[in-house]
Amino acid sequence: MKKGEERSGGGFDAVIGNPPYIRIQTMKEWAPLEVEHYKERYLSAGKGNYDIYVVFVERGMQILNKKGRLGFILPHKFFNAQYGEPLRGLIAKGRHLADIVHFGHQQVFAGATTYTCLLFLDRAPCEKFLFTQVDSLQTWRQDGKALRAEIAADKLSAAEWNFSAAQGSDLRARLLAMPIKLGGVARIFQGLVTGVDKVFVLEHVRDTSKRHVVVHDASGNEWQLERDILKPFLSHVSLASYAVPQARHWLIFPYALEDGHAKLIGADNLKKLYPNTWAYLEHSADALKQREGGKMKNSSDWYGYVYRKNLGAFDAPKLVVQVISQTGRYAFDNNELYFTGGGNGPYYGVRWKDTTNSHSLHYLQALLNSKLLDYVLHSVSSPFRGGYWSYGKRFIEQLPIRTIEFTDTKDRARHDHMVALVEKMLALHAQIDVAKTPQDTTLLQRQIAATDRQIDQLVYALYGLTD
């Protein structure tokens, strides 16, 4: 059969199974020819670093007869992942979706962390499908109790699937339909990619002077390095929504920044200006040169980062987002903090795309930290064990942003009121860090909770929600 072609006759009444879950990057190492075969023969293998189970779904559909049904237990990641787009499109176009039982972060397989669902597809077109949302695996197994909703097939497309059977799903849909999204008005950038963080990231020990600082390397050795080549760095710091994040590490940053552009400092200049740091880099030369499979070994830039993306993105004020969290944590940073990370974090940076617009970054901080946008986030994001969610770029960029019409006096007043509340929250968190008595701490905590409620109420009003 040709790519995407289906059988015209015969076939099975049912295809049932648990297909293998293997990322294509892994298969490339031991079955490169098989990988190419899938790309040539199956539409579902046509985008990104897919997981092999999507091919099994497509093939299973092909071998059904006209009245046949497929039932698989498989990861629900393809609902939202980029690589799942071709399979979602294939299912939506043929209206094959009959039933989904979504387990969220509930763990079905003992001893393995997988986020799964039961997927039932009919060869014949379906006008609607049943979506079952399992919040308690034990209860569902015992008596089948779960939230259920019937959804029209015309709601399906190749776009991300974000179904909900919970009360308020219509509200989520209305909010997600708002035209202005975070991805359209904000720059969301990932952390630096050094290629070997254990060399470039060092733990702070103590200050010795205005020019030098003592640090620990990954082996626990002490080094005294020049402060001017170091950047304050976030490592294993749990952020709070309105507390200023504190760095306990330093990042060696062998670049000169000019107008937001970074240029690697030449080896001779670096050795002359920062002799202690150069000595440390030479001590770590083997690890630095072995990056990228040894590609840096013969490079004159062996002491630089593997990728130079976003090097100039960290010095301006920004929001720092904790990627894996139970609730949204968007902390304001005005201290030029740096961090590393990719798609899974640990952090992302966010700031307005148009830096000349009149919106304060504190206004955006309030929206993103609100209960309302967290409510929306949980309908589009991937869940993890323990009630954690992903706040990665591909999820937060979908969040609806209520912008301000500054020519409207009342709207401008709402913006200014929100900013004032956020500034109050920042001040209260700063005070609680230095509170001297339990009574002072309790009083400040009450003020923080009250101000947080005020912010939420203002957000509800901005988005047109009634009681």
C-alpha positions as CSV (number, residue, x, y, z in Angstrom):
1,M,0.0,0.0,0.0
2,K,1.1,3.6,-0.6
3,K,1.6,6.1,2.2
4,G,-1.7,6.8,4.0
5,E,-3.6,4.3,1.8
6,E,-6.3,2.1,3.4
7,R,-7.7,-1.3,2.5
8,S,-10.8,-1.3,0.4
9,G,-12.1,-4.7,1.4
10,G,-11.6,-7.4,4.0
11,G,-9.9,-6.6,7.3
12,F,-10.5,-7.4,11.0
13,D,-13.5,-6.8,13.2
14,A,-11.3,-5.6,16.0
15,V,-7.6,-4.6,16.6
16,I,-6.7,-4.6,20.3
17,G,-3.3,-4.0,21.8
18,N,-0.7,-2.1,23.8
19,P,1.7,-0.8,21.1
20,P,5.4,-0.1,22.0
21,Y,6.3,3.3,23.3
22,I,9.7,4.1,21.7
23,R,10.9,7.6,20.7
24,I,12.3,7.7,17.2
25,Q,15.6,9.1,18.4
26,T,16.2,5.8,20.2
27,M,15.3,3.7,17.2
28,K,17.7,5.7,15.0
29,E,20.6,4.2,16.9
30,W,19.7,0.5,16.3
31,A,17.1,0.5,13.4
32,P,17.8,3.4,11.1
33,L,16.3,1.7,8.0
34,E,13.1,0.9,9.9
35,V,12.8,4.6,10.8
36,E,13.1,5.6,7.2
37,H,10.5,3.0,6.1
38,Y,7.9,4.4,8.5
39,K,8.5,7.9,7.2
40,E,8.0,6.7,3.7
41,R,4.9,4.6,4.4
42,Y,2.9,6.3,7.1
43,L,1.5,9.8,7.4
44,S,1.7,9.6,11.2
45,A,5.5,9.4,11.0
46,G,5.8,12.6,9.0
47,K,6.4,15.2,11.7
48,G,9.2,15.7,14.2
49,N,10.6,13.1,16.6
50,Y,7.5,10.9,16.9
51,D,6.9,7.9,19.1
52,I,6.5,4.6,17.3
53,Y,3.0,4.0,18.8
54,V,1.5,6.5,16.3
55,V,2.5,4.3,13.4
56,F,0.8,1.3,15.1
57,V,-2.4,3.3,15.4
58,E,-2.4,4.2,11.7
59,R,-1.6,0.7,10.7
60,G,-4.2,-0.7,13.0
61,M,-6.8,1.5,11.3
62,Q,-5.7,0.3,7.9
63,I,-6.4,-3.4,8.6
64,L,-9.9,-2.9,10.1
65,N,-12.9,-3.8,8.0
66,K,-15.7,-1.3,7.3
67,K,-17.4,-2.0,10.7
68,G,-14.2,-2.7,12.7
69,R,-13.0,-1.0,15.9
70,L,-9.5,-0.4,17.2
71,G,-8.8,-0.3,20.9
72,F,-5.4,0.6,22.2
73,I,-3.9,1.7,25.6
74,L,-1.2,4.2,24.7
75,P,0.3,7.5,25.8
76,H,-2.0,10.6,25.5
77,K,1.0,12.8,24.7
78,F,0.1,12.7,21.0
79,F,-3.0,14.8,21.9
80,N,-0.8,17.9,22.4
81,A,2.6,17.0,21.0
82,Q,3.8,18.4,17.7
83,Y,4.6,15.0,16.4
84,G,0.9,13.9,17.0
85,E,-0.5,16.4,14.5
86,P,-0.5,14.1,11.4
87,L,-2.3,11.3,13.4
88,R,-4.8,13.8,14.9
89,G,-5.5,15.0,11.4
90,L,-6.0,11.5,10.1
91,I,-8.4,10.6,12.9
92,A,-10.3,13.9,12.6
93,K,-10.6,13.8,8.8
94,G,-12.2,10.4,8.9
95,R,-14.2,11.1,12.1
96,H,-12.8,7.8,13.5
97,L,-12.8,8.8,17.1
98,A,-15.4,6.8,19.1
99,D,-14.3,6.8,22.7
100,I,-11.5,8.0,25.0
101,V,-10.8,7.1,28.6
102,H,-8.2,9.6,29.8
103,F,-6.2,8.7,32.9
104,G,-4.4,12.0,33.3
105,H,-1.5,11.5,35.7
106,Q,-3.0,8.3,37.1
107,Q,-0.4,5.5,36.7
108,V,-1.9,2.3,35.1
109,F,1.3,0.3,34.8
110,A,3.1,-0.6,38.1
111,G,6.8,0.1,38.1
112,A,6.6,2.4,35.0
113,T,5.8,6.1,34.8
114,T,3.6,6.5,31.7
115,Y,0.7,8.9,31.1
116,T,-1.9,6.9,29.2
117,C,-5.4,6.7,27.8
118,L,-7.7,4.1,26.2
119,L,-8.3,5.1,22.6
120,F,-11.1,3.5,20.6
121,L,-11.4,4.3,16.9
122,D,-14.1,3.1,14.5
123,R,-13.4,2.6,10.8
124,A,-16.8,4.0,10.0
125,P,-17.3,7.8,10.6
126,C,-18.7,8.8,14.1
127,E,-20.9,11.8,14.6
128,K,-19.7,12.2,18.2
129,F,-17.4,10.5,20.7
130,L,-17.5,9.8,24.4
131,F,-14.7,11.4,26.6
132,T,-14.2,9.8,30.0
133,Q,-12.0,11.7,32.5
134,V,-10.6,9.4,35.2
135,D,-9.5,11.3,38.3
136,S,-9.3,8.2,40.5
137,L,-8.0,5.0,39.0
138,Q,-9.1,2.9,41.9
139,T,-12.7,4.3,41.9
140,W,-13.0,3.8,38.1
141,R,-11.7,0.2,38.4
142,Q,-14.2,-0.6,41.1
143,D,-17.4,0.9,39.9
144,G,-16.6,2.8,36.7
145,K,-17.3,6.2,38.2
146,A,-15.7,9.1,36.3
147,L,-16.6,12.3,34.6
148,R,-18.1,11.8,31.1
149,A,-19.0,14.1,28.2
150,E,-20.2,13.6,24.7
151,I,-18.3,15.7,22.2
152,A,-19.3,16.4,18.5
153,A,-16.9,15.0,16.0
154,D,-16.8,18.3,14.2
155,K,-14.9,19.7,17.2
156,L,-11.9,17.6,16.2
157,S,-9.1,18.8,14.0
158,A,-5.3,18.3,13.6
159,A,-4.8,21.0,16.2
160,E,-4.1,20.1,19.7
161,W,-6.8,18.0,21.5
162,N,-7.9,19.6,24.8
163,F,-11.0,17.7,26.0
164,S,-12.6,18.1,29.4
165,A,-15.6,16.4,31.0
166,A,-15.4,18.6,34.1
167,Q,-17.9,21.3,35.0
168,G,-16.9,24.6,33.4
169,S,-15.5,23.1,30.1
170,D,-17.6,25.6,28.2
171,L,-15.9,28.4,30.1
172,R,-12.5,27.0,29.2
173,A,-13.5,26.8,25.6
174,R,-14.7,30.5,25.6
175,L,-11.5,31.7,27.2
176,L,-9.3,29.7,24.8
177,A,-11.3,31.2,21.9
178,M,-10.1,34.7,22.9
179,P,-8.1,36.1,20.0
180,I,-5.0,37.4,21.8
181,K,-2.7,34.7,23.2
182,L,0.5,34.9,25.2
183,G,2.5,33.5,22.3
184,G,1.3,36.5,20.2
185,V,2.2,39.3,22.6
186,A,5.2,37.9,24.6
187,R,8.6,36.6,23.8
188,I,9.0,33.2,25.6
189,F,12.6,32.1,25.6
190,Q,14.3,29.0,26.9
191,G,17.5,28.9,28.9
192,L,21.1,28.7,27.7
193,V,22.6,25.5,26.3
194,T,26.2,25.2,27.5
195,G,26.7,21.5,26.6
196,V,28.2,20.8,30.1
197,D,26.5,22.7,32.9
198,K,28.6,20.9,35.5
199,V,31.6,22.9,34.3
200,F,30.0,26.3,33.7
201,V,27.7,26.3,36.8
202,L,29.4,26.7,40.2
203,E,28.0,26.9,43.7
204,H,28.5,30.1,45.6
205,V,30.7,29.7,48.7
206,R,31.6,33.3,49.8
207,D,32.6,36.7,48.6
208,T,36.2,37.6,49.1
209,S,36.2,41.1,47.5
210,K,34.3,43.2,45.0
211,R,36.3,41.6,42.3
212,H,36.4,38.0,43.3
213,V,34.1,35.2,44.6
214,V,34.8,31.8,46.0
215,V,32.9,28.9,44.4
216,H,32.7,25.1,44.5
217,D,33.0,23.1,41.3
218,A,31.1,19.8,40.7
219,S,33.8,17.9,42.5
220,G,33.6,20.1,45.6
221,N,36.9,21.9,44.9
222,E,37.2,25.6,45.7
223,W,38.1,28.2,43.1
224,Q,38.4,31.9,43.4
225,L,37.1,33.4,40.2
226,E,36.7,37.0,38.9
227,R,33.2,38.3,39.5
228,D,33.0,40.2,36.2
229,I,32.9,37.1,34.1
230,L,30.2,35.5,36.2
231,K,26.4,35.8,36.0
232,P,24.0,35.0,38.9
233,F,22.4,31.7,38.1
234,L,19.2,29.8,39.1
235,S,19.8,26.2,39.9
236,H,17.3,24.0,41.7
237,V,15.5,27.0,43.0
238,S,11.8,26.6,43.6
239,L,10.1,29.8,42.5
240,A,7.3,31.6,44.2
241,S,4.7,33.7,42.2
242,Y,5.5,37.1,43.8
243,A,8.8,36.5,45.6
244,V,12.1,37.7,43.9
245,P,14.1,34.6,43.0
246,Q,17.5,34.3,44.7
247,A,20.5,32.8,43.0
248,R,22.9,30.5,44.9
249,H,25.1,29.7,41.9
250,W,27.2,31.4,39.4
251,L,27.5,30.9,35.6
252,I,30.8,31.4,33.8
253,F,29.8,33.6,30.9
254,P,32.8,34.0,28.5
255,Y,31.1,36.5,26.2
256,A,31.0,40.2,25.8
257,L,27.5,41.7,25.3
258,E,26.9,44.7,23.1
259,D,23.5,45.9,22.0
260,G,22.0,42.5,23.0
261,H,24.5,40.6,20.9
262,A,27.1,38.3,22.4
263,K,30.7,37.7,21.1
264,L,33.0,35.1,22.6
265,I,35.9,36.7,24.4
266,G,39.2,35.8,22.7
267,A,41.4,33.3,24.5
268,D,44.3,35.7,24.9
269,N,42.0,38.5,26.3
270,L,40.2,36.1,28.6
271,K,43.5,34.8,29.9
272,K,44.7,38.3,30.5
273,L,41.5,39.8,32.0
274,Y,40.4,36.7,34.0
275,P,43.4,34.6,34.7
276,N,41.8,32.6,37.5
277,T,38.7,31.7,35.4
278,W,41.0,30.8,32.5
279,A,42.9,28.4,34.8
280,Y,39.7,26.8,35.8
281,L,38.6,26.4,32.2
282,E,41.9,24.8,31.2
283,H,41.5,22.5,34.2
284,S,38.1,21.5,32.8
285,A,39.3,21.4,29.1
286,D,38.8,17.6,28.6
287,A,35.1,17.8,29.6
288,L,34.7,20.9,27.5
289,K,36.3,19.5,24.4
290,Q,34.4,16.2,24.5
291,R,31.0,18.0,24.1
292,E,28.9,17.1,21.0
293,G,30.8,13.8,20.6
294,G,34.2,15.5,20.5
295,K,33.3,18.1,18.0
296,M,34.7,20.9,20.2
297,K,38.1,19.1,20.5
298,N,39.8,20.9,17.6
299,S,37.8,24.1,17.9
300,S,39.3,27.4,19.0
301,D,36.0,28.1,20.7
302,W,36.3,25.0,23.0
303,Y,35.6,27.1,26.1
304,G,32.4,28.6,24.8
305,Y,28.9,27.3,24.8
306,V,27.6,24.6,22.4
307,Y,24.8,26.9,21.2
308,R,24.7,30.7,21.4
309,K,20.9,31.1,21.3
310,N,19.4,33.7,23.6
311,L,22.7,34.8,25.1
312,G,21.5,38.4,25.1
313,A,18.1,37.7,26.5
314,F,18.7,37.6,30.2
315,D,19.8,41.1,31.3
316,A,16.5,42.9,30.8
317,P,13.6,42.6,33.3
318,K,11.6,39.4,32.7
319,L,9.3,36.9,34.3
320,V,10.9,33.5,35.1
321,V,8.5,30.5,34.7
322,Q,9.0,27.3,36.6
323,V,8.2,24.6,34.0
324,I,7.1,21.7,36.2
325,S,4.9,22.9,39.0
326,Q,1.5,22.2,40.7
327,T,0.5,25.8,40.1
328,G,1.7,28.7,38.0
329,R,4.8,30.3,39.3
330,Y,5.8,33.4,37.3
331,A,8.4,35.3,39.3
332,F,9.6,38.8,38.4
333,D,13.4,39.2,37.9
334,N,15.1,42.5,37.7
335,N,18.5,41.2,38.8
336,E,19.8,39.8,35.5
337,L,19.4,36.2,36.5
338,Y,20.6,33.5,34.1
339,F,19.4,29.9,33.7
340,T,19.9,26.9,31.4
341,G,17.2,24.6,30.0
342,G,15.3,23.4,27.0
343,G,11.8,22.2,26.3
344,N,11.3,20.7,29.8
345,G,12.8,23.5,31.7
346,P,13.6,23.9,34.4
347,Y,12.7,27.5,33.6
348,Y,11.5,29.8,30.7
349,G,11.8,33.5,30.4
350,V,8.9,35.7,29.4
351,R,8.7,39.4,28.5
352,W,6.5,41.6,26.2
353,K,7.5,41.3,22.5
354,D,6.9,45.0,22.0
355,T,9.0,46.6,24.7
356,T,7.6,50.0,23.8
357,N,4.0,49.2,24.7
358,S,2.4,50.6,27.8
359,H,1.6,47.4,29.6
360,S,3.7,46.8,32.7
361,L,5.4,43.4,33.1
362,H,3.7,43.3,36.5
363,Y,0.3,43.4,34.8
364,L,1.2,40.3,32.8
365,Q,2.6,38.7,35.9
366,A,-0.7,39.1,37.6
367,L,-2.7,37.6,34.8
368,L,-0.4,34.5,34.5
369,N,-0.3,33.9,38.3
370,S,-4.1,34.2,38.6
371,K,-6.3,31.2,39.4
372,L,-8.2,31.9,36.2
373,L,-5.4,31.4,33.8
374,D,-4.1,28.4,35.8
375,Y,-7.6,26.9,35.3
376,V,-7.2,27.4,31.6
377,L,-3.6,26.0,31.6
378,H,-4.7,22.7,33.2
379,S,-7.0,22.2,30.2
380,V,-4.3,22.3,27.6
381,S,-1.2,21.1,29.5
382,S,0.3,17.7,30.2
383,P,-0.2,16.3,33.7
384,F,2.5,14.6,35.8
385,R,2.5,12.5,38.9
386,G,1.7,14.2,42.2
387,G,-0.6,16.8,40.7
388,Y,2.2,18.5,38.7
389,W,1.7,20.2,35.3
390,S,3.9,21.4,32.5
391,Y,4.2,25.1,32.1
392,G,6.4,24.7,29.0
393,K,6.3,27.1,26.1
394,R,3.9,25.1,23.9
395,F,1.3,25.2,26.7
396,I,1.6,28.7,28.2
397,E,1.7,30.3,24.7
398,Q,-2.0,29.3,24.3
399,L,-3.1,31.3,27.4
400,P,-5.6,34.1,26.6
401,I,-4.3,37.6,27.4
402,R,-6.7,40.4,28.2
403,T,-4.8,43.5,26.9
404,I,-5.6,47.0,28.0
405,E,-7.1,49.8,25.9
406,F,-5.1,52.7,27.3
407,T,-7.3,55.3,25.6
408,D,-10.1,54.1,27.8
409,T,-9.8,55.8,31.2
410,K,-11.5,53.0,33.1
411,D,-9.4,50.3,31.4
412,R,-6.2,52.2,32.2
413,A,-7.3,52.5,35.8
414,R,-7.7,48.7,35.9
415,H,-4.2,48.2,34.6
416,D,-2.7,50.6,37.2
417,H,-4.7,49.1,40.0
418,M,-3.4,45.6,39.0
419,V,0.2,46.9,38.9
420,A,-0.1,48.5,42.3
421,L,-1.4,45.2,43.8
422,V,1.5,43.2,42.3
423,E,4.0,45.8,43.7
424,K,2.3,45.4,47.1
425,M,2.7,41.6,46.8
426,L,6.4,41.9,46.0
427,A,6.9,44.2,49.0
428,L,5.0,41.9,51.3
429,H,7.1,38.9,50.2
430,A,10.3,40.9,50.8
431,Q,9.1,41.8,54.3
432,I,8.2,38.2,55.2
433,D,11.8,37.1,54.4
434,V,13.1,39.4,57.2
435,A,10.2,39.0,59.6
436,K,11.5,38.8,63.2
437,T,8.6,37.2,65.0
438,P,6.0,34.5,64.3
439,Q,3.3,37.1,64.8
440,D,4.9,39.4,62.1
441,T,5.0,36.4,59.7
442,T,1.4,35.5,60.4
443,L,0.2,39.1,59.8
444,L,2.2,39.3,56.5
445,Q,0.8,35.9,55.3
446,R,-2.7,37.2,55.9
447,Q,-2.0,40.4,53.9
448,I,-0.5,38.3,51.1
449,A,-3.5,36.0,50.9
450,A,-5.9,39.0,51.0
451,T,-4.0,40.8,48.2
452,D,-3.8,37.6,46.1
453,R,-7.6,37.4,46.4
454,Q,-7.9,41.0,45.2
455,I,-5.8,40.2,42.2
456,D,-7.9,37.2,41.3
457,Q,-11.1,39.2,41.6
458,L,-9.7,41.9,39.3
459,V,-8.7,39.3,36.8
460,Y,-12.2,37.8,36.8
461,A,-13.6,41.2,36.1
462,L,-11.1,41.9,33.3
463,Y,-12.1,38.6,31.6
464,G,-15.8,39.4,32.0
465,L,-16.7,36.7,34.6
466,T,-19.6,37.1,36.9
467,D,-20.0,35.4,40.3
